[in-house]
Amino acid sequence: MQGDESANRGEQSEAAEREAAKQRLIAQAEAERVPVEDTTRAVPDRRWRRDQR
């Protein structure tokens, strides 16, 4: 029976580690997130077409 208990504790600690890692990733992604207002919109540059006519 003791083997089952230690295996269960191992699974619980792995699940806790996965959850902690997930929370760290979410926090890091949130910290690196750039608000939409701060991004520049891509505008096609068609000047080269005028030069080729």
N, CA, C, O and CB atoms as a CASP TS submission, in Angstrom:
PFRMAT TS
TARGET T0000
AUTHOR 0000-0000-0000
METHOD Language model
MODEL 1
PARENT N/A
ATOM      1  N   MET     1       0.817  -1.203   0.000  1.00  0.00           N
ATOM      2  CA  MET     1       0.000   0.000   0.000  1.00  0.00           C
ATOM      3  C   MET     1       0.861   1.268   0.000  1.00  0.00           C
ATOM      4  O   MET     1       0.460   2.289  -0.559  1.00  0.00           O
ATOM      5  CB  MET     1      -0.929  -0.002   1.207  1.00  0.00           C
ATOM      6  N   GLN     2       2.025   1.207   0.617  1.00  0.00           N
ATOM      7  CA  GLN     2       2.855   2.400   0.722  1.00  0.00           C
ATOM      8  C   GLN     2       3.324   2.860  -0.657  1.00  0.00           C
ATOM      9  O   GLN     2       3.494   4.060  -0.876  1.00  0.00           O
ATOM     10  CB  GLN     2       4.061   2.133   1.631  1.00  0.00           C
ATOM     11  N   GLY     3       3.536   1.938  -1.584  1.00  0.00           N
ATOM     12  CA  GLY     3       3.927   2.300  -2.944  1.00  0.00           C
ATOM     13  C   GLY     3       2.845   3.114  -3.639  1.00  0.00           C
ATOM     14  O   GLY     3       3.152   4.051  -4.375  1.00  0.00           O
ATOM     15  N   ASP     4       1.593   2.769  -3.415  1.00  0.00           N
ATOM     16  CA  ASP     4       0.477   3.513  -4.002  1.00  0.00           C
ATOM     17  C   ASP     4       0.421   4.939  -3.467  1.00  0.00           C
ATOM     18  O   ASP     4       0.153   5.885  -4.209  1.00  0.00           O
ATOM     19  CB  ASP     4      -0.846   2.798  -3.723  1.00  0.00           C
ATOM     20  N   GLU     5       0.675   5.080  -2.172  1.00  0.00           N
ATOM     21  CA  GLU     5       0.629   6.416  -1.559  1.00  0.00           C
ATOM     22  C   GLU     5       1.735   7.308  -2.112  1.00  0.00           C
ATOM     23  O   GLU     5       1.499   8.480  -2.405  1.00  0.00           O
ATOM     24  CB  GLU     5       0.754   6.313  -0.027  1.00  0.00           C
ATOM     25  N   SER     6       2.945   6.757  -2.257  1.00  0.00           N
ATOM     26  CA  SER     6       4.047   7.578  -2.772  1.00  0.00           C
ATOM     27  C   SER     6       3.826   7.897  -4.245  1.00  0.00           C
ATOM     28  O   SER     6       4.180   8.986  -4.695  1.00  0.00           O
ATOM     29  CB  SER     6       5.400   6.860  -2.579  1.00  0.00           C
ATOM     30  N   ALA     7       3.246   6.969  -5.003  1.00  0.00           N
ATOM     31  CA  ALA     7       2.946   7.246  -6.414  1.00  0.00           C
ATOM     32  C   ALA     7       1.895   8.343  -6.516  1.00  0.00           C
ATOM     33  O   ALA     7       1.984   9.217  -7.378  1.00  0.00           O
ATOM     34  CB  ALA     7       2.458   5.963  -7.138  1.00  0.00           C
ATOM     35  N   ASN     8       0.906   8.297  -5.642  1.00  0.00           N
ATOM     36  CA  ASN     8      -0.147   9.314  -5.642  1.00  0.00           C
ATOM     37  C   ASN     8       0.444  10.682  -5.285  1.00  0.00           C
ATOM     38  O   ASN     8       0.089  11.690  -5.895  1.00  0.00           O
ATOM     39  CB  ASN     8      -1.275   8.934  -4.646  1.00  0.00           C
ATOM     40  N   ARG     9       1.345  10.717  -4.296  1.00  0.00           N
ATOM     41  CA  ARG     9       2.000  11.978  -3.922  1.00  0.00           C
ATOM     42  C   ARG     9       2.843  12.493  -5.078  1.00  0.00           C
ATOM     43  O   ARG     9       2.894  13.699  -5.319  1.00  0.00           O
ATOM     44  CB  ARG     9       2.879  11.791  -2.661  1.00  0.00           C
ATOM     45  N   GLY    10       3.505  11.587  -5.796  1.00  0.00           N
ATOM     46  CA  GLY    10       4.309  11.983  -6.947  1.00  0.00           C
ATOM     47  C   GLY    10       3.446  12.598  -8.031  1.00  0.00           C
ATOM     48  O   GLY    10       3.814  13.613  -8.623  1.00  0.00           O
ATOM     49  N   GLU    11       2.304  11.991  -8.291  1.00  0.00           N
ATOM     50  CA  GLU    11       1.382  12.538  -9.293  1.00  0.00           C
ATOM     51  C   GLU    11       0.861  13.906  -8.868  1.00  0.00           C
ATOM     52  O   GLU    11       0.744  14.820  -9.684  1.00  0.00           O
ATOM     53  CB  GLU    11       0.205  11.577  -9.523  1.00  0.00           C
ATOM     54  N   GLN    12       0.552  14.035  -7.581  1.00  0.00           N
ATOM     55  CA  GLN    12       0.055  15.323  -7.083  1.00  0.00           C
ATOM     56  C   GLN    12       1.118  16.404  -7.208  1.00  0.00           C
ATOM     57  O   GLN    12       0.812  17.534  -7.589  1.00  0.00           O
ATOM     58  CB  GLN    12      -0.395  15.199  -5.622  1.00  0.00           C
ATOM     59  N   SER    13       2.381  16.063  -6.888  1.00  0.00           N
ATOM     60  CA  SER    13       3.440  17.066  -6.980  1.00  0.00           C
ATOM     61  C   SER    13       3.708  17.422  -8.436  1.00  0.00           C
ATOM     62  O   SER    13       3.999  18.579  -8.738  1.00  0.00           O
ATOM     63  CB  SER    13       4.728  16.560  -6.308  1.00  0.00           C
ATOM     64  N   GLU    14       3.617  16.446  -9.352  1.00  0.00           N
ATOM     65  CA  GLU    14       3.788  16.744 -10.775  1.00  0.00           C
ATOM     66  C   GLU    14       2.679  17.665 -11.268  1.00  0.00           C
ATOM     67  O   GLU    14       2.929  18.596 -12.033  1.00  0.00           O
ATOM     68  CB  GLU    14       3.807  15.445 -11.602  1.00  0.00           C
ATOM     69  N   ALA    15       1.463  17.403 -10.830  1.00  0.00           N
ATOM     70  CA  ALA    15       0.342  18.252 -11.236  1.00  0.00           C
ATOM     71  C   ALA    15       0.532  19.672 -10.696  1.00  0.00           C
ATOM     72  O   ALA    15       0.238  20.643 -11.394  1.00  0.00           O
ATOM     73  CB  ALA    15      -1.001  17.660 -10.737  1.00  0.00           C
ATOM     74  N   ALA    16       1.015  19.796  -9.474  1.00  0.00           N
ATOM     75  CA  ALA    16       1.264  21.116  -8.888  1.00  0.00           C
ATOM     76  C   ALA    16       2.374  21.828  -9.638  1.00  0.00           C
ATOM     77  O   ALA    16       2.287  23.035  -9.867  1.00  0.00           O
ATOM     78  CB  ALA    16       1.626  20.994  -7.400  1.00  0.00           C
ATOM     79  N   GLU    17       3.424  21.100 -10.027  1.00  0.00           N
ATOM     80  CA  GLU    17       4.522  21.699 -10.792  1.00  0.00           C
ATOM     81  C   GLU    17       4.039  22.169 -12.160  1.00  0.00           C
ATOM     82  O   GLU    17       4.409  23.250 -12.619  1.00  0.00           O
ATOM     83  CB  GLU    17       5.675  20.695 -10.956  1.00  0.00           C
ATOM     84  N   ARG    18       3.205  21.348 -12.813  1.00  0.00           N
ATOM     85  CA  ARG    18       2.664  21.746 -14.126  1.00  0.00           C
ATOM     86  C   ARG    18       1.822  23.008 -13.999  1.00  0.00           C
ATOM     87  O   ARG    18       1.915  23.909 -14.832  1.00  0.00           O
ATOM     88  CB  ARG    18       1.817  20.604 -14.739  1.00  0.00           C
ATOM     89  N   GLU    19       1.010  23.069 -12.969  1.00  0.00           N
ATOM     90  CA  GLU    19       0.151  24.242 -12.753  1.00  0.00           C
ATOM     91  C   GLU    19       1.002  25.480 -12.479  1.00  0.00           C
ATOM     92  O   GLU    19       0.706  26.562 -12.987  1.00  0.00           O
ATOM     93  CB  GLU    19      -0.827  23.993 -11.577  1.00  0.00           C
ATOM     94  N   ALA    20       2.053  25.327 -11.680  1.00  0.00           N
ATOM     95  CA  ALA    20       2.938  26.455 -11.381  1.00  0.00           C
ATOM     96  C   ALA    20       3.650  26.920 -12.651  1.00  0.00           C
ATOM     97  O   ALA    20       3.798  28.121 -12.876  1.00  0.00           O
ATOM     98  CB  ALA    20       3.972  26.066 -10.296  1.00  0.00           C
ATOM     99  N   ALA    21       4.087  25.981 -13.471  1.00  0.00           N
ATOM    100  CA  ALA    21       4.755  26.348 -14.727  1.00  0.00           C
ATOM    101  C   ALA    21       3.788  27.068 -15.656  1.00  0.00           C
ATOM    102  O   ALA    21       4.159  28.028 -16.331  1.00  0.00           O
ATOM    103  CB  ALA    21       5.329  25.097 -15.425  1.00  0.00           C
ATOM    104  N   LYS    22       2.548  26.596 -15.684  1.00  0.00           N
ATOM    105  CA  LYS    22       1.535  27.246 -16.518  1.00  0.00           C
ATOM    106  C   LYS    22       1.294  28.681 -16.056  1.00  0.00           C
ATOM    107  O   LYS    22       1.185  29.592 -16.877  1.00  0.00           O
ATOM    108  CB  LYS    22       0.218  26.448 -16.487  1.00  0.00           C
ATOM    109  N   GLN    23       1.211  28.878 -14.763  1.00  0.00           N
ATOM    110  CA  GLN    23       1.001  30.218 -14.224  1.00  0.00           C
ATOM    111  C   GLN    23       2.193  31.130 -14.533  1.00  0.00           C
ATOM    112  O   GLN    23       2.011  32.311 -14.829  1.00  0.00           O
ATOM    113  CB  GLN    23       0.766  30.149 -12.709  1.00  0.00           C
ATOM    114  N   ARG    24       3.416  30.581 -14.463  1.00  0.00           N
ATOM    115  CA  ARG    24       4.598  31.384 -14.805  1.00  0.00           C
ATOM    116  C   ARG    24       4.563  31.793 -16.274  1.00  0.00           C
ATOM    117  O   ARG    24       4.864  32.939 -16.605  1.00  0.00           O
ATOM    118  CB  ARG    24       5.896  30.601 -14.503  1.00  0.00           C
ATOM    119  N   LEU    25       4.198  30.864 -17.156  1.00  0.00           N
ATOM    120  CA  LEU    25       4.113  31.177 -18.587  1.00  0.00           C
ATOM    121  C   LEU    25       3.056  32.242 -18.856  1.00  0.00           C
ATOM    122  O   LEU    25       3.277  33.157 -19.649  1.00  0.00           O
ATOM    123  CB  LEU    25       3.798  29.910 -19.394  1.00  0.00           C
ATOM    124  N   ILE    26       1.923  32.123 -18.202  1.00  0.00           N
ATOM    125  CA  ILE    26       0.858  33.112 -18.381  1.00  0.00           C
ATOM    126  C   ILE    26       1.319  34.479 -17.896  1.00  0.00           C
ATOM    127  O   ILE    26       1.073  35.487 -18.559  1.00  0.00           O
ATOM    128  CB  ILE    26      -0.418  32.681 -17.631  1.00  0.00           C
ATOM    129  N   ALA    27       1.982  34.521 -16.754  1.00  0.00           N
ATOM    130  CA  ALA    27       2.469  35.792 -16.221  1.00  0.00           C
ATOM    131  C   ALA    27       3.518  36.406 -17.147  1.00  0.00           C
ATOM    132  O   ALA    27       3.522  37.617 -17.368  1.00  0.00           O
ATOM    133  CB  ALA    27       3.055  35.592 -14.814  1.00  0.00           C
ATOM    134  N   GLN    28       4.405  35.571 -17.689  1.00  0.00           N
ATOM    135  CA  GLN    28       5.433  36.079 -18.593  1.00  0.00           C
ATOM    136  C   GLN    28       4.806  36.599 -19.885  1.00  0.00           C
ATOM    137  O   GLN    28       5.190  37.662 -20.375  1.00  0.00           O
ATOM    138  CB  GLN    28       6.464  34.981 -18.906  1.00  0.00           C
ATOM    139  N   ALA    29       3.851  35.864 -20.435  1.00  0.00           N
ATOM    140  CA  ALA    29       3.196  36.306 -21.663  1.00  0.00           C
ATOM    141  C   ALA    29       2.445  37.609 -21.431  1.00  0.00           C
ATOM    142  O   ALA    29       2.448  38.488 -22.293  1.00  0.00           O
ATOM    143  CB  ALA    29       2.237  35.227 -22.181  1.00  0.00           C
ATOM    144  N   GLU    30       1.819  37.737 -20.302  1.00  0.00           N
ATOM    145  CA  GLU    30       1.086  38.959 -19.980  1.00  0.00           C
ATOM    146  C   GLU    30       2.048  40.132 -19.839  1.00  0.00           C
ATOM    147  O   GLU    30       1.734  41.245 -20.264  1.00  0.00           O
ATOM    148  CB  GLU    30       0.270  38.779 -18.688  1.00  0.00           C
ATOM    149  N   ALA    31       3.210  39.896 -19.250  1.00  0.00           N
ATOM    150  CA  ALA    31       4.196  40.964 -19.070  1.00  0.00           C
ATOM    151  C   ALA    31       4.766  41.420 -20.414  1.00  0.00           C
ATOM    152  O   ALA    31       5.096  42.594 -20.581  1.00  0.00           O
ATOM    153  CB  ALA    31       5.332  40.493 -18.149  1.00  0.00           C
ATOM    154  N   GLU    32       4.882  40.493 -21.374  1.00  0.00           N
ATOM    155  CA  GLU    32       5.469  40.822 -22.673  1.00  0.00           C
ATOM    156  C   GLU    32       4.427  41.282 -23.691  1.00  0.00           C
ATOM    157  O   GLU    32       4.774  41.661 -24.810  1.00  0.00           O
ATOM    158  CB  GLU    32       6.214  39.624 -23.218  1.00  0.00           C
ATOM    159  N   ARG    33       3.174  41.248 -23.312  1.00  0.00           N
ATOM    160  CA  ARG    33       2.099  41.591 -24.244  1.00  0.00           C
ATOM    161  C   ARG    33       2.171  43.071 -24.615  1.00  0.00           C
ATOM    162  O   ARG    33       2.394  43.926 -23.759  1.00  0.00           O
ATOM    163  CB  ARG    33       0.720  41.257 -23.632  1.00  0.00           C
ATOM    164  N   VAL    34       1.980  43.359 -25.899  1.00  0.00           N
ATOM    165  CA  VAL    34       1.999  44.741 -26.377  1.00  0.00           C
ATOM    166  C   VAL    34       0.563  45.150 -26.665  1.00  0.00           C
ATOM    167  O   VAL    34      -0.123  44.465 -27.424  1.00  0.00           O
ATOM    168  CB  VAL    34       2.905  44.900 -27.654  1.00  0.00           C
ATOM    169  N   PRO    35       0.090  46.242 -26.084  1.00  0.00           N
ATOM    170  CA  PRO    35      -1.276  46.678 -26.359  1.00  0.00           C
ATOM    171  C   PRO    35      -1.468  46.994 -27.845  1.00  0.00           C
ATOM    172  O   PRO    35      -0.536  47.430 -28.521  1.00  0.00           O
ATOM    173  CB  PRO    35      -1.622  47.908 -25.508  1.00  0.00           C
ATOM    174  N   VAL    36      -2.664  46.773 -28.334  1.00  0.00           N
ATOM    175  CA  VAL    36      -2.960  46.982 -29.742  1.00  0.00           C
ATOM    176  C   VAL    36      -2.668  48.422 -30.152  1.00  0.00           C
ATOM    177  O   VAL    36      -2.222  48.674 -31.271  1.00  0.00           O
ATOM    178  CB  VAL    36      -4.419  46.632 -30.036  1.00  0.00           C
ATOM    179  N   GLU    37      -2.917  49.359 -29.252  1.00  0.00           N
ATOM    180  CA  GLU    37      -2.704  50.765 -29.577  1.00  0.00           C
ATOM    181  C   GLU    37      -1.232  51.065 -29.854  1.00  0.00           C
ATOM    182  O   GLU    37      -0.919  52.018 -30.568  1.00  0.00           O
ATOM    183  CB  GLU    37      -3.209  51.647 -28.444  1.00  0.00           C
ATOM    184  N   ASP    38      -0.325  50.259 -29.295  1.00  0.00           N
ATOM    185  CA  ASP    38       1.107  50.505 -29.461  1.00  0.00           C
ATOM    186  C   ASP    38       1.687  49.858 -30.708  1.00  0.00           C
ATOM    187  O   ASP    38       2.853  50.085 -31.032  1.00  0.00           O
ATOM    188  CB  ASP    38       1.848  50.011 -28.259  1.00  0.00           C
ATOM    189  N   THR    39       0.907  49.067 -31.403  1.00  0.00           N
ATOM    190  CA  THR    39       1.427  48.417 -32.598  1.00  0.00           C
ATOM    191  C   THR    39       1.158  49.297 -33.808  1.00  0.00           C
ATOM    192  O   THR    39       0.202  50.072 -33.829  1.00  0.00           O
ATOM    193  CB  THR    39       0.797  47.018 -32.788  1.00  0.00           C
ATOM    194  N   THR    40       2.003  49.170 -34.801  1.00  0.00           N
ATOM    195  CA  THR    40       1.798  49.952 -36.030  1.00  0.00           C
ATOM    196  C   THR    40       1.139  49.055 -37.062  1.00  0.00           C
ATOM    197  O   THR    40       1.452  47.868 -37.160  1.00  0.00           O
ATOM    198  CB  THR    40       3.150  50.533 -36.578  1.00  0.00           C
ATOM    199  N   ARG    41       0.248  49.617 -37.810  1.00  0.00           N
ATOM    200  CA  ARG    41      -0.456  48.850 -38.824  1.00  0.00           C
ATOM    201  C   ARG    41       0.392  48.799 -40.085  1.00  0.00           C
ATOM    202  O   ARG    41       0.964  49.811 -40.491  1.00  0.00           O
ATOM    203  CB  ARG    41      -1.848  49.459 -39.118  1.00  0.00           C
ATOM    204  N   ALA    42       0.474  47.653 -40.692  1.00  0.00           N
ATOM    205  CA  ALA    42       1.249  47.509 -41.919  1.00  0.00           C
ATOM    206  C   ALA    42       0.505  48.193 -43.061  1.00  0.00           C
ATOM    207  O   ALA    42      -0.678  47.938 -43.283  1.00  0.00           O
ATOM    208  CB  ALA    42       1.508  46.010 -42.245  1.00  0.00           C
ATOM    209  N   VAL    43       1.200  49.050 -43.773  1.00  0.00           N
ATOM    210  CA  VAL    43       0.616  49.739 -44.922  1.00  0.00           C
ATOM    211  C   VAL    43       1.392  49.284 -46.138  1.00  0.00           C
ATOM    212  O   VAL    43       2.617  49.404 -46.162  1.00  0.00           O
ATOM    213  CB  VAL    43       0.656  51.309 -44.761  1.00  0.00           C
ATOM    214  N   PRO    44       0.712  48.764 -47.150  1.00  0.00           N
ATOM    215  CA  PRO    44       1.438  48.290 -48.335  1.00  0.00           C
ATOM    216  C   PRO    44       2.161  49.441 -49.029  1.00  0.00           C
ATOM    217  O   PRO    44       1.627  50.541 -49.173  1.00  0.00           O
ATOM    218  CB  PRO    44       0.474  47.603 -49.320  1.00  0.00           C
ATOM    219  N   ASP    45       3.360  49.162 -49.443  1.00  0.00           N
ATOM    220  CA  ASP    45       4.164  50.167 -50.116  1.00  0.00           C
ATOM    221  C   ASP    45       4.085  49.906 -51.614  1.00  0.00           C
ATOM    222  O   ASP    45       4.716  48.978 -52.120  1.00  0.00           O
ATOM    223  CB  ASP    45       5.643  50.147 -49.612  1.00  0.00           C
ATOM    224  N   ARG    46       3.320  50.715 -52.314  1.00  0.00           N
ATOM    225  CA  ARG    46       3.102  50.493 -53.745  1.00  0.00           C
ATOM    226  C   ARG    46       3.929  51.442 -54.603  1.00  0.00           C
ATOM    227  O   ARG    46       3.729  51.512 -55.816  1.00  0.00           O
ATOM    228  CB  ARG    46       1.630  50.651 -54.080  1.00  0.00           C
ATOM    229  N   ARG    47       4.842  52.162 -53.994  1.00  0.00           N
ATOM    230  CA  ARG    47       5.635  53.114 -54.758  1.00  0.00           C
ATOM    231  C   ARG    47       6.431  52.452 -55.862  1.00  0.00           C
ATOM    232  O   ARG    47       6.603  53.035 -56.932  1.00  0.00           O
ATOM    233  CB  ARG    47       6.562  53.857 -53.850  1.00  0.00           C
ATOM    234  N   TRP    48       6.918  51.247 -55.624  1.00  0.00           N
ATOM    235  CA  TRP    48       7.738  50.577 -56.615  1.00  0.00           C
ATOM    236  C   TRP    48       6.950  50.292 -57.892  1.00  0.00           C
ATOM    237  O   TRP    48       7.544  50.205 -58.968  1.00  0.00           O
ATOM    238  CB  TRP    48       8.296  49.284 -56.044  1.00  0.00           C
ATOM    239  N   ARG    49       5.646  50.146 -57.800  1.00  0.00           N
ATOM    240  CA  ARG    49       4.830  49.876 -59.000  1.00  0.00           C
ATOM    241  C   ARG    49       4.803  51.096 -59.910  1.00  0.00           C
ATOM    242  O   ARG    49       4.843  50.956 -61.132  1.00  0.00           O
ATOM    243  CB  ARG    49       3.385  49.476 -58.606  1.00  0.00           C
ATOM    244  N   ARG    50       4.736  52.291 -59.330  1.00  0.00           N
ATOM    245  CA  ARG    50       4.702  53.515 -60.136  1.00  0.00           C
ATOM    246  C   ARG    50       5.991  53.665 -60.935  1.00  0.00           C
ATOM    247  O   ARG    50       5.967  54.129 -62.074  1.00  0.00           O
ATOM    248  CB  ARG    50       4.485  54.751 -59.240  1.00  0.00           C
ATOM    249  N   ASP    51       7.105  53.278 -60.347  1.00  0.00           N
ATOM    250  CA  ASP    51       8.390  53.415 -61.022  1.00  0.00           C
ATOM    251  C   ASP    51       8.524  52.465 -62.191  1.00  0.00           C
ATOM    252  O   ASP    51       9.303  52.731 -63.107  1.00  0.00           O
ATOM    253  CB  ASP    51       9.515  53.183 -60.051  1.00  0.00           C
ATOM    254  N   GLN    52       7.793  51.372 -62.190  1.00  0.00           N
ATOM    255  CA  GLN    52       7.937  50.379 -63.255  1.00  0.00           C
ATOM    256  C   GLN    52       7.043  50.664 -64.440  1.00  0.00           C
ATOM    257  O   GLN    52       7.181  49.999 -65.467  1.00  0.00           O
ATOM    258  CB  GLN    52       7.639  49.006 -62.726  1.00  0.00           C
ATOM    259  N   ARG    53       6.134  51.618 -64.352  1.00  0.00           N
ATOM    260  CA  ARG    53       5.241  51.908 -65.487  1.00  0.00           C
ATOM    261  C   ARG    53       5.922  52.677 -66.570  1.00  0.00           C
ATOM    262  O   ARG    53       5.303  52.994 -67.585  1.00  0.00           O
ATOM    263  CB  ARG    53       4.039  52.670 -65.033  1.00  0.00           C
TER
END
